[in-house]
């Protein structure tokens, strides 16, 4: 609407403990390159009840979402811990759920996960 204010800044979410979670509507994805590891991963920009947030899931999370999400999708992302890799490295692991916005009749319905 004309004159409506929308905050376009976002805060980065860092997952530290198993069970840390975010829930929100995917707005956009952006590629982010890390010189230290010479790797490129995606940054997911989401509208959440915390405001605008960005989440980096790493290569494993990107693989889970690759080609399966689009702006407007509602995502529930839960940090499931770390997976040990070779050479003493580790990777973050997530449980990712897409909440469908339309039922079989095209009616929009979004059921948020129950709050603890």
N, C-alpha and C positions, 0 to 999 in steps of 0.2 A: 504494500500500500504506500501511497505517496506520503512522505514525511516520517515513515516508520524507520526506526533505528535498528541496525543489525550489526553486532560486534563481529568483526572478521578476524580478530586475533585468536590464537589458540594456544593452549598449553600442552607441552609434551608429557605424556604419561609414561612413567617408568615402572615396570613390573618388578617388584622386589621379593614378594612372598607368594608361595603357592596359594591359589585362591583369589589373588588380586584380580579384579575384573573391571571391564568397561562395557557399557551398553549404549548404543546410539545408532543414528542414521549416517550411513556412509555418504559423504559429500564429494570427495575426490581422492585420487591416489596420485602420488608424485614419486618419481625415482630419486633416491638419495645415494650418493657415492661416498664410500669411506676409504680414504687414502691409506690408512694404517693397514687395513686388511685387503685393500684393492678389490672391494666387492661393492655391488650395487644391489640395494634392496628397496622396497616400497615403503613409503610413509602414507598411512591411511588417515585422512582428515575426516572427523566425525562430529556431528551435532549430538551432544549428550545432555543429561540433566546437570552436568558440571559446566556446561557451555561448550564452546568449540575445543576439541582436543585433537592431538595427533598421536598416532601409535605406530611404532616400528616393530614388526614381528620377526624380522630376519628371514633367511632363506627358507626355513622349514614352514613358517607361517605363510609366507608368500606362496609357497607351493600348494598349501591347503586351499588358498583363495584364488589362485590363478585361473582366470576365465570363468569364475563361478559367482562373481559379485559385480554389482554396478551401482553407480550413484543412486541413492534412494533406498537401497537395501538396509534393513535393520539388522545389526550384528551384535552378538553377545560374545565377548572374548574373555576367556578365563586363563590365567597363567597356571600351567600344570607342572612347572618345575624346569629343571635343566637336564639335558641329555648329554652324556659324556661322548666326546668324539676322540679321534686319534690325536696324538701329539699333545696331550694335556688340554686340549680345547674343549669347549662345551657350547651348546646351543639351547636357546629357550624353546620350550614346547608349550603349545596352547591348545585349548579346546575351543573351537570356534563354531558358533551356531548362527545360522541366518534365520531370522524370524519372518515367515511369509506374511505379506501384507494383503493378499487377496485369497479368498476362499474359492471353491470351484465355480461359484456363480459370479466372480468378479467383484464381490463386495469387499471393501477394505476392512480388515480386522487385524489389529496388532495386539497380541497378548504379551505383555512384558513379563520377564521372569519374576517370580515371587521374591519379595525382599525378605532378607533374613531378620 
